[in-house]
Amino acid sequence: MTGQKEKILAISGSTRKNSSNFKILKFISENINKEFEVELFEELESLPHFNPDLDTEHPPEAVVKFRSKIAEAAGVLICTPEYVFSLPGSLKNALEWCVSTTVFSNKKVGLITASASGEKGHEQLGLIMKTIEAKFTDETQLLIQGIRGKLNAEGTITDEKTLHAILAFITNFEKEIGEVKLK
Ligand SMILES: Cc1cc2nc3c(=O)[nH]c(=O)nc-3n(C[C@H](O)[C@H](O)[C@H](O)COP(=O)(O)O)c2cc1C
């Protein structure tokens, strides 16, 4: 193995300051194998509203930066709540900026929906990611329901079943990314 760490881009679908989804990503970044370097992407709000007229050869600078972070990453983690039975608008907007590109084609992704309920949102996330040709398996996706009762204010996962599910998710995701490295 070379000294170069594999990059993982972690995107929280919630831009809320005290977000449970952000805390989960932080937990993953602290517990994933140290051969990976996780960047917690906190600029979802800096992306302009998607507009096909702006999706030209020279898209807005924030979009260029976002796309190149995805392109350079060995894998992308998305952890999101469900908003009104769908994806939060900011996350959907960011993904719309990727439709005309191939940045997600064959990209290994881990998908977590952590929400009050989240079933519909999780389904939609899977459909969108499949559409933009990202790669994930049943083992690299996770639906966590009743999330607010499973974390404390410090971001500690207090529910044992959820903790085990997230740790298993991390192992599975590492394995998937590891396969990218072997190629
Ligand atoms: C605008 C809005 C819409 C929501 N709609 C849903 C929903 O359809 N389904 C659901 O499970 N939770 C819904 N919730 C509750 C979120 O799941 C809950 O607030 C969650 O903790 C948000 O994630 P966060 O802690 O990372 O911000 C909604 C919350 C907001 C603010």
PDBQT file of the ligand as one rigid body, heavy atoms in Angstrom, charges set to zero:
ROOT
HETATM    1  C1  LIG A 201     -39.225  20.405   6.412  1.00  0.00    +0.000 C 
HETATM    2  C2  LIG A 201     -39.171  19.083   7.128  1.00  0.00    +0.000 A 
HETATM    3  C3  LIG A 201     -39.856  18.015   6.617  1.00  0.00    +0.000 A 
HETATM    4  C4  LIG A 201     -39.765  16.763   7.226  1.00  0.00    +0.000 A 
HETATM    5  N1  LIG A 201     -40.405  15.694   6.655  1.00  0.00    +0.000 NA
HETATM    6  C5  LIG A 201     -40.141  14.459   7.142  1.00  0.00    +0.000 A 
HETATM    7  C6  LIG A 201     -40.637  13.316   6.465  1.00  0.00    +0.000 A 
HETATM    8  O1  LIG A 201     -41.339  13.378   5.458  1.00  0.00    +0.000 OA
HETATM    9  N2  LIG A 201     -40.310  12.111   6.954  1.00  0.00    +0.000 N 
HETATM   10  C7  LIG A 201     -39.505  11.953   8.064  1.00  0.00    +0.000 A 
HETATM   11  O2  LIG A 201     -39.164  10.838   8.414  1.00  0.00    +0.000 OA
HETATM   12  N3  LIG A 201     -39.076  13.030   8.755  1.00  0.00    +0.000 NA
HETATM   13  C8  LIG A 201     -39.364  14.260   8.316  1.00  0.00    +0.000 A 
HETATM   14  N4  LIG A 201     -38.874  15.362   8.992  1.00  0.00    +0.000 N 
HETATM   15  C9  LIG A 201     -38.212  15.183  10.279  1.00  0.00    +0.000 C 
HETATM   16  C10 LIG A 201     -36.735  14.815  10.130  1.00  0.00    +0.000 C 
HETATM   17  O3  LIG A 201     -36.633  13.439   9.905  1.00  0.00    +0.000 OA
HETATM   18  C11 LIG A 201     -35.989  15.128  11.412  1.00  0.00    +0.000 C 
HETATM   19  O4  LIG A 201     -36.110  16.493  11.687  1.00  0.00    +0.000 OA
HETATM   20  C12 LIG A 201     -34.526  14.740  11.309  1.00  0.00    +0.000 C 
HETATM   21  O5  LIG A 201     -33.951  14.750  12.574  1.00  0.00    +0.000 OA
HETATM   22  C13 LIG A 201     -33.783  15.692  10.430  1.00  0.00    +0.000 C 
HETATM   23  O6  LIG A 201     -32.446  15.296  10.304  1.00  0.00    +0.000 OA
HETATM   24  P1  LIG A 201     -31.280  16.163  10.933  1.00  0.00    +0.000 P 
HETATM   25  O7  LIG A 201     -31.320  15.935  12.419  1.00  0.00    +0.000 OA
HETATM   26  O8  LIG A 201     -30.025  15.587  10.343  1.00  0.00    +0.000 OA
HETATM   27  O9  LIG A 201     -31.492  17.587  10.583  1.00  0.00    +0.000 OA
HETATM   28  C14 LIG A 201     -38.991  16.607   8.414  1.00  0.00    +0.000 A 
HETATM   29  C15 LIG A 201     -38.322  17.723   8.943  1.00  0.00    +0.000 A 
HETATM   30  C16 LIG A 201     -38.404  18.942   8.307  1.00  0.00    +0.000 A 
HETATM   31  C17 LIG A 201     -37.629  20.115   8.876  1.00  0.00    +0.000 C 
ENDROOT
TORSDOF 0
